Amino acid sequence: MSSELAALPNVIATPFQAPTLDALTPKVVSTHPPRFLLLYGSLRERSFSRLLTFEAARLLQAMGAETRIFDPAGLPQPDSVPDTHPKVQELRTLAAWAEGMVWTSPERHGAMTGIMKSQIDWIPLSVGSVRPTQGKTLAVMEVSGGSQSFNAVNQMRILGRWMRMVTIPNQSSVAKAFQEFDEAGRMKPSAYYDRVVDVMEELVKFTLLVRDRSDYLTSRYSERREDNEARLKADALAAEAMSQQKVAAKCGCTSC
């Protein structure tokens, strides 16, 4: 490794790590049910994004998962109130609890709804040493009033990447959603429903694959380099302080 690094003068050896299969093998395998937070993007009384979210939660539970659904009613606009607001704290607590998420939004004016975006905006990249989203899995779905579209899911994929989440390849887009749910709010049998089953199955698989490897998968050279430089600086300051103490002790004065 040292000879290879010699050809890379911009790389610092200490934080540099070559990925290995052994490091990807978890030392401890979690046995608890995978935990999922589900968000939806509408406050309508008969919200198809909410109905689709409930359907997804039922599927996840049938696959052995534990689910929580956040109700966005009463969530303030980002930055309009302190983050100590009860609804904000509820959302952030659920985000920290979850090992994966499902985001389901209606498509409005060719985009996700503001309600969907507000929920995502209230979840920070980090809270102290806790990163509520990094390394966690994500599935995205949308409902449309007209023909099938993928604008909302494409936008949510971009946000998932920005939040450093592992967004699964599969996704669901339900066209003419008003035709796909019965009076009781249950999704009717269809190819759309089968795709939702596919998406939830894939989400559980990816979550089981990722959750015990998340810390290693999200470990970055750039961040390890910053941490290494901070440690070296702290060590140098500590050594300088110790040296000054020794000098002061030898001369017996208080001004050294």
N, C-alpha and C positions, 0 to 999 in steps of 0.2 A: 504493500500500500504506500509506503514512504517514497518509493521510486516513482510511482504514478503521480503522487501529490507534488513531487518536485517539478513536474511539468505544468503544474497549476499554481503559479505564484500568487494568484488572487484568493486562493482558498486557504483558510486557517485550519490547521490540522486538528486541533482539539475538538471543535464542534462538528467536524466533518464525520459523517457516518455512511458507510455503504449499506444499503438495505439488504437484509438477509431473511431467508425463510424462517430461520430459527427465531429471529426477533419478532416475526409475524405470528408465531405460535403462542397463543396466550398461556400464561403460567397457571391461571385459574379461569375456569369456564363458568360463566354465570348460569344459574339454573332457574332463576325467577322468571315469570312471564315477561315477555318484552312489553315495554310501556310506550304508549302512543298518545300524543296530544293532537286533537283534531280541531281545526279552525274552519269556519265558514264565513262567507262574505255578504250576508244580506240580513236585514231586520224585518223583512216582510212577514206578514202573518203566515202565509203559505210560501215559505222560502224553499225553492227547489235545491239550492246549495245546502241548506240545512237538512232537508230530507235525504239528500245524497250522502251527506256526512253521517247521519244516523245509520244509513244502510251500510256504509263502510265500517262503522264502529261495530255493528252486529257481525259482520264478516270477520273482523279482526278478533273479536271475542270468541267466535267459533273456531278460530285458528289458535286459540290458547293465549291470546294477548290481553293485556289490561289497558283500558282506554279511558280518556277524560276528554270531554267536549267543552270548549270554552264558549260561553254565551257573550257575544260582543256588545249586547245592549248595555248602555251606560258607560262604555269605555270612552273617555275623552279623546279629543284630537291630540296627536303627539305634540309635546311642548306647551300645551295649553294649561297644564296643571303639573305640580311636582310628581316625580315618579313614586312618591309615597301614596298616591291615590289607591284606594282599595282594589279597584278593578285592574289597575296596572300591576299591583303586587300579586293579585291572583294569577294574572297571565304569566308573569315572570316566574312565579313559583311552579306553575305547571310546565313551563318551558324547561326549567332546570330539572324537573322530575322526569321528563320524557326522554326516551332513547331514540325516538323517531317521531315524525309528524306527518299529518295529512292536511294539505291546504286545498280548500274547495271554494272557488269563487264563481259567481255569475260573470258573464261577459257583458259589460255595459260600455257603450260608445267605443267598442273595439278594444277594451282593456279590462283588467281586473277592477273591482269596485274599490272606492275609497275606504270602505269599512274593512276590506281585506288588507289593504295596504297599511292602514292605521295599526292593525294588530301586529303586523310584521315589524313596523317601525318602532313599536314600543318594546320589542325584544332586542336588547343590546348585544353587540358582539362579545362583550365581556362585562362582568360585574365583579370587580376585584380580581380574584384568581379563578372565578367561575366563568366558563364560557357556555352560555345556555344553548347554543346551536352547533358549535364547531364539532365536526366528526359524527354528528347524528344523521340519521337517514330522513329522507323526505319523499313523499309521493304528492303529485299535484293533479288536481281534477278541476273541470269547469262545467258549467251548465249554460246553455244558450237558449234564447227564446226562438231563434230562427234556425237557419242551416248550420251545419257543424262548422266550428271555428276552433282555432288553436292559439288565438292571441293571448288569452289570459294564462293558459298553462305555460306558454313560452315566456311571458313576463315573470311568472312565479319561478320558473327555472333559473332565470337570471338572478333573482333575489336569493334563491336557495344557494347558488354558487357564491354570491356575495356574503351570505351568512356562513359560508364554509361548511355547508351541509353536503351529504352524499345523496344526491337526488337520483332516484332510481330511473332506469331507462324507460319503463312503461309509464303510461299516463291515460287518463280518461277524459273524453270530451263528449258530453251528452247533448245532442241537438234536440230542439223542440221539446225541452224538458217537461213542459206542461202535459205532454202526451205520455210520459214515461212513468207517471206515478198515479196510483189509484186514489180513491177518496180517503182511504185510511192513511195515506202518506207513504205507502210501501211501493218500492220500485217494481214495475211489471217485468216479467220475463222478456228478455230481448238480447240482441248482440251487445247493446250498451251495458246491460247488467252483467253479462259474462265478462266484459272487459273490466268492470269494477272488481269482480272476483279476481281476475288476473293481476290487477294492480295491487290489491291488498296482499295476495299471496307472495308476490315479488317483494313487497315492502317487508313482510315478516322475514323472508329469507335473507334479504340484505341486512336487516337489523341483527339477526342472529350471527351473521358473518362478521359484521363490523363492530358491534358494541364492545367486545372484549379486546379489540385491537385499536380502538379509537385514539387512545393517547399516542400510540406509536405511529398510526397513520397520519396524525395531524402534527407530529413533531417536525419542525422545519429547521434547516440549516441556518437560515437568516436569524431566527429567533434564538437558536442555541448560540450563535456567534455573539448576539447582543448580550445574552446572559453571561457568556464567558468574559466579555470585555468588562461588564459591570462587576463581576467577581474579582477580576484582576485589579480594577481600580480600587475596589473596597479593600483588597489585600494590601495594595500599595499604601493607601491612607492609614491602615491599621499599623503597618510596619513603620511608617514615618512617625506616627504617634508614639509607638513603643520606643523608637530610637530617641525621640525628644525626652521621654520620661527617663531613660537611662542617663542621658546627658545631664538632665536636671538633678538626678540623684547623685551623680558623681561630684558635681560642683557645689551642691548644697544650697544653691540659690533658688529663688522662686520666679526669676524672670527668664530663664532659659527655655 
